[in-house]
């Protein structure tokens, strides 16, 4: 199991930093359609606010 798999299964938050000395990875990530990737961020206020009818 990779570190990323472990963190994802644990529900952890993580950030991946890609440095310029990783040209292949940098090129692959540059080709990802980031606008199509869902944003799962929710501010703390949105998570803890009570629902209203």
matplotlib code that plots the C-alpha trace (Angstrom):
import matplotlib.pyplot as plt

x = [0.0, 1.4, 1.4, -1.3, -3.5, -3.0, -3.9, -6.9, -8.3, -7.8, -9.7, -6.7, -6.1, -2.9, -1.0, 1.4, 4.2, 5.8, 9.2, 10.7, 13.3, 10.5, 9.9, 7.8, 5.5, 5.3, 4.3, 1.7, 0.1, 0.1, -2.1, -4.8, -8.0, -8.1, -11.4, -13.1, -11.7, -14.3, -13.6, -14.2, -13.1, -15.7, -15.1, -15.4, -18.5, -20.3, -19.5, -20.8, -23.8, -27.1, -29.4, -32.6, -35.9]
y = [0.0, 3.4, 6.4, 8.1, 5.0, 4.9, 8.5, 8.3, 5.3, 7.0, 10.0, 12.2, 15.6, 15.8, 18.0, 16.8, 19.2, 18.6, 20.1, 21.0, 18.2, 15.7, 16.5, 13.4, 13.8, 17.6, 17.0, 14.4, 16.7, 19.6, 17.5, 16.9, 18.8, 20.4, 22.3, 18.9, 17.6, 17.9, 20.2, 18.4, 21.3, 22.5, 25.3, 24.3, 26.5, 24.6, 21.2, 22.2, 24.4, 22.8, 22.0, 24.1, 23.2]
z = [0.0, -0.9, 1.4, -0.7, -0.5, 3.2, 3.7, 1.4, 3.2, 6.6, 5.3, 5.9, 4.3, 2.3, -0.2, -2.8, -3.7, -7.1, -7.6, -10.9, -10.7, -11.4, -15.1, -15.9, -13.0, -13.6, -17.2, -16.3, -13.7, -16.2, -18.5, -15.8, -16.5, -13.0, -13.7, -14.0, -10.7, -7.9, -5.1, -1.8, 0.4, 2.9, 5.4, 9.0, 9.3, 6.5, 8.1, 11.6, 10.7, 11.7, 8.9, 8.6, 7.1]

ax = plt.figure().add_subplot(projection="3d")
ax.plot(x, y, z, "-o")
ax.set_aspect("equal")
plt.show()
